[in-house]
Amino acid sequence: MPLIGYARVSTEDQTPLPQSQALKSVGCNEIHEEQASGGNRARPVLARVLERIAKGDTLVVVRIDRLARSLSHLLEVIERLEAKGAFFRSLEDPIDTASPQGKFTLQVLGAAAEFERALIRERTKAGLASARNAGRVGGNPGLRARDPAALRKVRLARANGYMERLNENAQDWVPHVRRLRPDMPWEDVLRIVNAPLLEAQRWTQARLLRAVNAYVRDGFLSETVLARAGRRDTDDRLPAIVAAIKGADSDITLQAICDRLEAMRERTPRGRSNWQPSSVKMLLERAEKLGLLN
């Protein structure tokens, strides 16, 4: 069972060497190091590890806080690993999802997280009910009076919160949009973006376009991504899609591309639903002749 290590430090003054040595001592031949805040979910190194990890692999960290600073993020990462048939292990915490004890610990953590959310909801309801009984009206007085300054503050806070949420999963969609638009229509870009994601994480086209417009407005993406897509010959569509998948991960295997195409519910050139590596290889060769591969 391949062990893949992940070591993280928060600042440049810190060194991941102790973590890497501990990971190597338990048999991790592949170790990925990253310098990033634990509160930032948009970590490029971690994103690549989660993208490339395969069935039967185990992601290993020294401590849970090296991977995630919140229980929700930890459970989200482990859910992504389980969807790929991979496992998670923390050396200094009682979590090893390959063992019954580790799975039980994870279930307890999940139940604790749900219990905490329920408590917060109940406290909020109780607080609102108490305020109503005391004759107090909830909300911002400036908003009730439609004060322009108060309205501007709320709009700004909402916009900042929206951008923060987008930044958390930017690695899932920004590279695809930057590379594929406007050469590829939005419906194909959307399917490529969604293929490796869990169902709960997938985008709708309207939501993706809203995110792209926000990034264009703030200068994170060029306005050219919003240009009208050029028409492509029907025979070139599949090579373009396969080239796009290959372009996102140059190390991806032919079988992994097959799995991605099946997740997209893309039909083979002969109209079948099951893809074979030989078909993908043929399309990659055509994509290269068309100049679609970098």
Secondary structure, DSSP 8 states (H G I E B T S, - for coil): --EEEEEEESSTTS-SHHHHHHHHHTT-SEEEEEE--TT----HHHHHHHHH--TT-EEEESSGGGT-SSHHHHHHHHHHHHHTT-EEEETTTTEETTSHHHHHHHHHHHHHHHHHHHHHHHHHHHHHHHHHHTT---S-HHHHTT-HHHHHHHHHHHHHHHHHHHHHTGGGTHHHHHHHTTTS-HHHHHHHHHTTS-GGG---HHHHHHHHHHHHHTTSS-GGGGS------HHHHHHHHHHHHHHH-TT--HHHHHHHHHHTT---TTS-SS--HHHHHHHHHHHHHTT---
